[in-house]
Amino acid sequence: MKKTFYSILGMAVVALIFIANVASASACMFGHYQPEVPESLRK
Amino acid sequence: MKHNIYQRLALIMSQENDLAHDKAPELAYAMEILFINGLNLLLTMLIGYLLGVLQGTIACVLVAIAYRHIAGGAHAKSPWVCAVATMIVFPALAYAGTYIAAGPHIYSWITEAAAVIVGFYAVHKYAPVDTPKAPIVSPDRRKRLKRYSYLVIGILVTMMIALELISTLWLYSTAIQVCAALAILWVSLNLTHTAASLWCMLDNQH
């Protein structure tokens, strides 16, 4: 059970990092609010 | 230092996965984007459905996602102002688009022609528009986003022409075209300095 939880958590982390990179590569997302882009993703 | 809910969750996730120090803010950023945009989308669709213009709302949102994603634009400082504005604007555009499409065809053509002219002009003059929270640092990236903005607006115009060609086969296509045209006008307006002032004014009301 714990192993499954950690593997799901790992996949979620990979997906979130991917989303953060895709979002930071564009000018903005569709919404009218822009959260602060982390320094490591500014380019 | 005070952390918000996304930052706290991201910190836990990065510790559990032994990630590098700079990955936690990236996780928090992704979670914030997903939550805010997901909630906005859901509520916008719900309002569109309740107003009976769900198809038009979907068209407006898809156009805005494609165009705004590349060209950027003005933003609200508060997520709540953003949520309320998004919930109102896109179903309202869809409602107006459906209303215009139901009238004489000349009004639809005028709206679409205006969208094409204003869209290309706004991209040429302003795109890409960044914000202090998400600056476009690299000049190469700025040039690339400008080129992609032309491409996106070109694709959207081509799709509107394609919808015009099949308007005899699919009755709702005129409404979709006008909704898309209004969404192009809205996103183009958001590229201007006037829109930045408008959002600033709305933020100050909050």
Interface residues (C-beta under 8 A of the other chain):
Chain A: Y6 L9 G10 A12 V13 L16 I17 I19 A20 N21 A23 S24 S26 A27 C28 M29 F30 G31 H32 Y33 Q34 P35 E36 V37 P38 E39 S40 L41 R42 K43
Chain B: M13 S14 E16 N17 L19 D22 K23 P25 E26 L27 A28 Y29 A30 M31 E32 I33 L34 I36 N37 N40 L41 V61 A64 I65 R68 H69 I70 A71 G72 G73 A74 H75 A76 K77 S78 P79 V81 C82 A83 A85 T86 A127 P128 V129 D130 T131 K133 A134 P135 I136 V137 S138 R141 L145 N190 W199
